Amino acid sequence: MQTISSTAGWTAAARELETVRADRILEDPLTLCTDAERRQWQDVVVSVLGYSPPVVSVRARLGDEAVRMAAEDGIRQVVSLAAGLESRVFRLELPTDLLYMEVDLPALLEARRRRLDGAGLSLRPGCRRVEVAADLSGDWEQRLVDAGFDPRARTLWVVEGLLPYLDAEACRTLLRTVRGLSAPGSRLWCDHIHPDVFTAAHYAPVLTSLDELGVLWASGWTDPVAQLEAAGWAARTWTVKDLAHPQPGNPPAAWMPPVPARADTSDSGYHWLIWAHTA
């Protein structure tokens, strides 16, 4: 639970820092992080690098657009795996007939409910929202189906901030499982890291701190397209650097909003953002 709860709180703190910027990439008024998580994010990452890595906010903003675009294209089933403290379902205007399913560990879902209650806000998503308490290393597929998931319906899968914490085999298994549950026309929005981050000198103090806290990443991909293809997906990939400085040979997807040049920080080339669909 330490790994999951810490990283969920830290990414929430990163979204909060982005939201208060005048030139923000993302506006997320409901980040749900605690004071302790804010301090940890500051101490472990921000004070070491000198900035809060924009990848968290870029990923969240593009994930917002992926969900919006899927809804506009008629997809009526979204599944967020390891949903954490994400508030997307509350802040997006989604169709009333869309089913938005959030899967995570029971303890984290309970903690999230308490924080939502503590926010003192009347939060009612426009779509139908269902929580699925499950461990993604176990039999989560049946729990998903039991909660109302329809494997015959086109689905958008959102897998943000999870794959780096899984070892290589667990990543492959998860992607194949998701593919097996996906009807033709389904889509996947996910992210992973490049293994070069593990040997980047400037990042070494951050990695040391993460290791001491038990939240160090477990794997990375040099070729995400090949990994996704092996699991049955057709994919396009970008680093944050690629999106901050688009190249003719790998332009952003048409639905992606511009990523500002300031997002090209010293770690921006180490993080893959991946958009895939059933092949």
Phi and psi in degrees as a GROMACS rama.xvg file:
@    title "Ramachandran Plot"
@    xaxis  label "Phi"
@    yaxis  label "Psi"
@TYPE xy
-57.6389  -47.7581  GLN-2
-60.688  -51.2419  THR-3
-65.4372  -48.7211  ILE-4
-67.8224  -38.8688  SER-5
-62.9473  -50.3608  SER-6
-69.0278  -34.1301  THR-7
-62.5093  -43.5656  ALA-8
-67.3979  -37.7512  GLY-9
-68.0437  -42.7363  TRP-10
-65.7769  -33.7687  THR-11
-63.4257  -40.7318  ALA-12
-64.5565  -38.2218  ALA-13
-65.2164  -40.3035  ALA-14
-65.2333  -35.9814  ARG-15
-64.8161  -44.7682  GLU-16
-61.0706  -37.2098  LEU-17
-69.321  -39.6245  GLU-18
-62.0829  -33.0104  THR-19
-84.0066  -4.32685  VAL-20
-74.2937  144.671  ARG-21
-67.1566  -32.4935  ALA-22
-103.434  38.8958  ASP-23
-61.7312  145.998  ARG-24
-84.0258  -34.2545  ILE-25
-130.523  142.307  LEU-26
-118.873  106.871  GLU-27
-129.187  95.3377  ASP-28
-76.7437  -2.1907  PRO-29
-132.032  80.813  LEU-30
-94.6354  -22.9671  THR-31
66.3716  17.2186  LEU-32
-84.7229  157.139  CYS-33
-94.8664  167.969  THR-34
-60.282  -39.0159  ASP-35
-64.0044  -39.6874  ALA-36
-69.5358  -36.6168  GLU-37
-60.7406  -44.7001  ARG-38
-64.9681  -41.627  ARG-39
-63.4543  -44.5121  GLN-40
-60.2708  -41.7969  TRP-41
-63.5588  -45.7408  GLN-42
-73.3894  -41.8579  ASP-43
-81.4932  -34.4257  VAL-44
-119.325  -59.1876  VAL-45
-62.2887  -45.4982  VAL-46
-68.8788  -25.0329  SER-47
-80.72  -48.8722  VAL-48
-81.0286  -25.9451  LEU-49
91.64  5.4859  GLY-50
-162.471  162.528  TYR-51
-90.9005  116.345  SER-52
-51.1216  120.439  PRO-53
-65.116  -15.1229  PRO-54
-56.4832  -34.5384  VAL-55
-62.2819  -45.2538  VAL-56
-75.5489  -36.9716  SER-57
-61.3913  -47.0191  VAL-58
-58.5214  -45.3546  ARG-59
-66.1599  -43.1982  ALA-60
-64.9287  -44.3629  ARG-61
-67.9914  -33.5504  LEU-62
-62.4336  -39.5241  GLY-63
-55.6999  -48.1149  ASP-64
-67.5622  -34.6879  GLU-65
-62.1749  -41.2511  ALA-66
-67.319  -45.5628  VAL-67
-58.9087  -46.6476  ARG-68
-65.9093  -38.6491  MET-69
-62.1301  -43.2009  ALA-70
-63.1119  -41.4402  ALA-71
-63.6016  -30.4553  GLU-72
-87.278  7.55809  ASP-73
94.0274  2.15709  GLY-74
-72.2824  131.737  ILE-75
-122.337  21.649  ARG-76
-144.003  117.174  GLN-77
-121.1  132.873  VAL-78
-123.366  120.033  VAL-79
-103.063  112.71  SER-80
-90.8193  135.441  LEU-81
55.4428  56.1651  ALA-82
-62.6259  -27.4868  ALA-83
61.2219  -131.813  GLY-84
-106.059  23.5974  LEU-85
-64.8397  135.897  GLU-86
-108.649  15.0969  SER-87
-53.6162  -44.2402  ARG-88
-63.6601  -23.6726  VAL-89
-87.9271  -28.8945  PHE-90
-99.767  -8.80462  ARG-91
-97.4071  146.726  LEU-92
-88.0886  105.808  GLU-93
-117.335  153.477  LEU-94
-60.214  146.261  PRO-95
-65.0267  -24.4409  THR-96
-94.3737  10.8772  ASP-97
-89.0853  134.619  LEU-98
-98.7194  119.417  LEU-99
-113.483  112.813  TYR-100
-108.886  129.892  MET-101
-116.423  118.257  GLU-102
-108.888  129.353  VAL-103
-165.132  176.475  ASP-104
-62.5194  144.93  LEU-105
-54.1617  -42.5029  PRO-106
-65.8357  -36.7894  ALA-107
-72.3597  -39.0894  LEU-108
-62.1491  -38.7557  LEU-109
-66.452  -43.0793  GLU-110
-61.8538  -38.6742  ALA-111
-64.4681  -40.851  ARG-112
-61.3834  -42.2784  ARG-113
-63.096  -39.9864  ARG-114
-69.6498  -37.4493  ARG-115
-62.8575  -43.9683  LEU-116
-62.2036  -40.7633  ASP-117
-68.5973  -20.9372  GLY-118
-68.9987  -18.3238  ALA-119
68.9629  24.9278  GLY-120
-111.713  149.305  LEU-121
-89.0552  99.7302  SER-122
-107.142  110.375  LEU-123
-131.812  105.95  ARG-124
-64.0926  151.649  PRO-125
-72.131  -21.5526  GLY-126
-101.121  -177.772  CYS-127
-88.1153  121.795  ARG-128
-111.615  133.364  ARG-129
-132.254  128.819  VAL-130
-90.8415  140.396  GLU-131
-125.846  108.308  VAL-132
-81.3927  112.143  ALA-133
-160.455  152.02  ALA-134
-94.5516  120.779  ASP-135
-68.505  -8.75934  LEU-136
-90.0709  -1.74251  SER-137
-115.269  -150.055  GLY-138
-88.9917  65.1933  ASP-139
-77.74  -23.8211  TRP-140
-61.7066  -44.5091  GLU-141
-66.7996  -36.6653  GLN-142
-63.1889  -37.1448  ARG-143
-64.258  -47.4927  LEU-144
-62.9738  -42.6537  VAL-145
-62.0614  -26.9136  ASP-146
-85.8265  -1.26432  ALA-147
118.657  0.965994  GLY-148
-65.6815  136.542  PHE-149
-112.729  107.049  ASP-150
-68.3052  -8.62047  PRO-151
-87.3085  -12.2808  ARG-152
-95.5666  145.004  ALA-153
-59.8944  138.697  ARG-154
-131.939  143.191  THR-155
-102.777  121.425  LEU-156
-98.6782  130.817  TRP-157
-114.934  117.681  VAL-158
-130.45  82.6195  VAL-159
-104.27  130.469  GLU-160
69.3495  21.9071  GLY-161
-111.231  -49.6327  LEU-162
-56.277  -38.1277  LEU-163
-60.653  -22.4637  PRO-164
-88.8533  -1.80003  TYR-165
-102.691  147.202  LEU-166
-72.7198  172.428  ASP-167
-59.5698  -42.6279  ALA-168
-67.8641  -39.2356  GLU-169
-64.0909  -37.5929  ALA-170
-61.0321  -47.8752  CYS-171
-61.6514  -42.7482  ARG-172
-62.8443  -44.4397  THR-173
-62.1328  -45.7168  LEU-174
-65.4869  -37.2793  LEU-175
-68.9792  -38.4023  ARG-176
-63.3468  -46.3124  THR-177
-60.8751  -42.3086  VAL-178
-62.0545  -39.7447  ARG-179
-65.3921  -23.3287  GLY-180
-91.7693  -1.35441  LEU-181
-99.1815  122.712  SER-182
-71.7094  159.607  ALA-183
-53.416  138.184  PRO-184
90.0072  5.05621  GLY-185
-78.4128  162.798  SER-186
-134.988  161.731  ARG-187
-140.453  128.474  LEU-188
-116.562  119.106  TRP-189
-149.966  178.562  CYS-190
-147.495  159.373  ASP-191
-155.075  174.739  HIS-192
-110.111  160.046  ILE-193
-89.8873  136.166  HIS-194
-62.7953  -14.8092  PRO-195
-61.5623  -21.5761  ASP-196
-62.1243  -27.9229  VAL-197
-70.1131  -19.2854  PHE-198
-114.139  7.98907  THR-199
-74.6512  119.421  ALA-200
-58.7438  -43.3567  ALA-201
-68.8149  -19.544  HIS-202
-93.8101  -7.02768  TYR-203
-56.5252  -42.5215  ALA-204
-62.8267  -35.4708  PRO-205
-65.7421  -45.5065  VAL-206
-62.4965  -38.2959  LEU-207
-61.5362  -44.5435  THR-208
-65.2283  -41.692  SER-209
-63.1722  -40.2657  LEU-210
-64.1033  -42.2088  ASP-211
-63.3074  -31.1451  GLU-212
-87.7575  -4.19317  LEU-213
77.1871  26.3578  GLY-214
-125.882  25.3709  VAL-215
-71.7707  144.238  LEU-216
-60.3521  151.464  TRP-217
-108.156  -14.9123  ALA-218
-159.009  171.006  SER-219
-155.966  163.873  GLY-220
-123.434  132.95  TRP-221
-88.4014  -26.0235  THR-222
-136.586  84.1131  ASP-223
-61.4532  -34.2724  PRO-224
-60.7863  -44.2701  VAL-225
-64.5153  -39.7766  ALA-226
-62.7587  -43.0957  GLN-227
-69.855  -39.9481  LEU-228
-61.7548  -38.9072  GLU-229
-63.8525  -25.4049  ALA-230
-94.6942  4.2201  ALA-231
96.4654  15.3723  GLY-232
-112.769  147.924  TRP-233
-98.7002  127.81  ALA-234
-133.987  155.33  ALA-235
-124.064  146.524  ARG-236
-137.648  151.352  THR-237
-143.147  151.122  TRP-238
-90.94  166.942  THR-239
-60.4265  -36.8428  VAL-240
-59.9973  -42.7644  LYS-241
-58.2732  -40.0109  ASP-242
-78.5851  -29.4518  LEU-243
-73.1843  -27.7736  ALA-244
-132.648  75.2583  HIS-245
-58.0465  139.257  PRO-246
-111.929  146.563  GLN-247
-55.4751  -33.5837  PRO-248
-76.6852  -14.304  GLY-249
-148.626  65.6373  ASN-250
-69.3067  158.756  PRO-251
-60.7162  157.977  PRO-252
-63.5553  153.793  ALA-253
-59.5162  -29.9524  ALA-254
-83.6001  -8.73336  TRP-255
-79.6629  130.1  MET-256
-71.7481  159.139  PRO-257
-61.0127  142.044  PRO-258
-102.791  120.919  VAL-259
-66.0342  152.596  PRO-260
-59.4247  -27.7335  ALA-261
-64.1794  -16.7165  ARG-262
-72.7524  -11.6611  ALA-263
-82.7205  82.1531  ASP-264
-99.9977  -177.299  THR-265
-65.6712  -15.3  SER-266
-107.504  4.0994  ASP-267
-70.7862  -18.1431  SER-268
-89.2963  1.21867  GLY-269
-102.441  1.12598  TYR-270
-126.07  117.808  HIS-271
-85.0537  136.022  TRP-272
-113.038  128.094  LEU-273
-127.498  129.912  ILE-274
-122.146  120.971  TRP-275
-136.431  163.289  ALA-276
-145.064  164.619  HIS-277
-63.941  131.232  THR-278
